[in-house]
Amino acid sequence: MYTGTLDMITPTVNFSARATADAGTDWGYRKIPDNQLFYVVSGCAELEIGGQKVAIRPGECVCYGPECQTKLTAIRTTDYISVHFHWHASSPLPVHPGLQIKYGDPGSISAPQLSGFHIPSYGEVKIPTLLTIAGLEPILSKMVNEYESELPGYTLILRSLMMQAITLICRQLLGNDHVQGSRNKIEPAIQAMQDEPGINWSVAALASLCGYHPVHFTKLFKHEMGVTPKHFIIRERIKRAKLALLQGEKLDLIAERFGFKSLHYFSYQFKQETGLTPTEFRMHGRTGGDG
């Protein structure tokens, strides 16, 4: 589905929330009236679309529109961000999609139509169903804050943030072949840190998994991921710590399980990453929400 030129879109955010879904939670077979970005912060979810089941892992999101029926399911307890939006709308005022969602049955699952843009001097870019976009989570988090605050001018800021997110997606997709090729070179290190975030990984150990000298590995990693290996592992630990906090685990046990050398250091890193102390995050934690 051709959406127009990138510099001419006027998106509107209709709904934005961050929530936690228990394992097994699903939102039924349904057609939404707009488009949706579903971003997994931690845990794992699955999207059934076009006769296929797409796994959504931490740091990944799916994007799809109103033209097909889908089913979203939380495979494990999942912390996620959900954004409903229109690519084009004359007004930036959100129109909640809830009342216009249509529910069906498994037999009416249909193939998605990918949205596409023309970018002057660069060509065409299509938005795939499954995306891994570095730097997307902070933008989506700001959307949630603006949507929930409803401060003066929030609709315009939401539109601006959605344009920023779409631009970021398009830029990274334009360089997709290069990004995927380079990402594959450091994938063993990324996988190791995601699988075992509690280990005190050294740069040398991570570099050896990929067959690189530590100095070259660090430069390559920073170029591809936007952060150093040390910051990446801290982010992975914080993602899992958030989920553990919402599940009621004790702070000292969380700190120990995810490789923080002390409770004080865990609290410091958590606040650096989230702006809240672990206790504040737990108090503000919310469950449920729209998928």
Secondary structure as the mmCIF struct_conf table of DSSP 4:
data_model
#
loop_
_struct_conf.conf_type_id
_struct_conf.id
_struct_conf.beg_label_comp_id
_struct_conf.beg_label_asym_id
_struct_conf.beg_label_seq_id
_struct_conf.end_label_comp_id
_struct_conf.end_label_asym_id
_struct_conf.end_label_seq_id
STRN STRN1 TYR A 2 THR A 5
HELX_RH_3T_P HELX_RH_3T_P1 LEU A 6 MET A 8
STRN STRN2 THR A 10 THR A 10
STRN STRN3 THR A 12 ALA A 21
TURN_TY1_P TURN_TY1_P1 ALA A 23 GLY A 24
STRN STRN4 ASP A 26 ASP A 26
BEND BEND1 TYR A 29 TYR A 29
STRN STRN5 ARG A 30 LYS A 31
BEND BEND2 PRO A 33 ASP A 34
STRN STRN6 ASN A 35 SER A 42
BEND BEND3 GLY A 43 GLY A 43
STRN STRN7 ALA A 45 ILE A 49
TURN_TY1_P TURN_TY1_P2 GLY A 50 GLY A 51
STRN STRN8 GLN A 52 ILE A 56
TURN_TY1_P TURN_TY1_P3 PRO A 58 GLY A 59
STRN STRN9 CYS A 61 TYR A 64
TURN_TY1_P TURN_TY1_P4 PRO A 66 GLU A 67
BEND BEND4 CYS A 68 CYS A 68
STRN STRN10 GLN A 69 GLN A 69
STRN STRN11 THR A 70 ALA A 74
BEND BEND5 ILE A 75 THR A 77
STRN STRN12 THR A 78 HIS A 86
BEND BEND6 TRP A 87 TRP A 87
STRN STRN13 HIS A 88 HIS A 88
BEND BEND7 SER A 90 SER A 90
BEND BEND8 LEU A 93 LEU A 93
BEND BEND9 PRO A 97 PRO A 97
HELX_RH_3T_P HELX_RH_3T_P2 GLY A 98 GLN A 100
STRN STRN14 LYS A 102 TYR A 103
HELX_RH_3T_P HELX_RH_3T_P3 PRO A 106 SER A 108
STRN STRN15 ILE A 109 ILE A 109
STRN STRN16 GLY A 116 ILE A 119
TURN_TY1_P TURN_TY1_P5 PRO A 120 TYR A 122
STRN STRN17 GLY A 123 LYS A 126
BEND BEND10 THR A 129 THR A 129
STRN STRN18 LEU A 130 LEU A 131
TURN_TY1_P TURN_TY1_P6 ALA A 134 GLY A 135
HELX_RH_AL_P HELX_RH_AL_P1 LEU A 136 SER A 149
TURN_TY1_P TURN_TY1_P7 PRO A 152 GLY A 153
HELX_RH_AL_P HELX_RH_AL_P2 TYR A 154 LEU A 174
TURN_TY1_P TURN_TY1_P8 GLY A 175 GLY A 175
HELX_RH_AL_P HELX_RH_AL_P3 ASN A 176 ASP A 195
TURN_TY1_P TURN_TY1_P9 PRO A 197 GLY A 198
BEND BEND11 ILE A 199 ILE A 199
HELX_RH_AL_P HELX_RH_AL_P4 VAL A 203 CYS A 210
TURN_TY1_P TURN_TY1_P10 GLY A 211 GLY A 211
HELX_RH_AL_P HELX_RH_AL_P5 PRO A 214 MET A 225
BEND BEND12 GLY A 226 VAL A 227
HELX_RH_AL_P HELX_RH_AL_P6 PRO A 229 LEU A 246
TURN_TY1_P TURN_TY1_P11 GLN A 247 GLY A 248
HELX_RH_AL_P HELX_RH_AL_P7 LEU A 251 ARG A 257
TURN_TY1_P TURN_TY1_P12 PHE A 258 GLY A 259
BEND BEND13 LYS A 261 SER A 262
HELX_RH_AL_P HELX_RH_AL_P8 LEU A 263 THR A 274
BEND BEND14 GLY A 275 LEU A 276
HELX_RH_AL_P HELX_RH_AL_P9 PRO A 278 HIS A 284
#
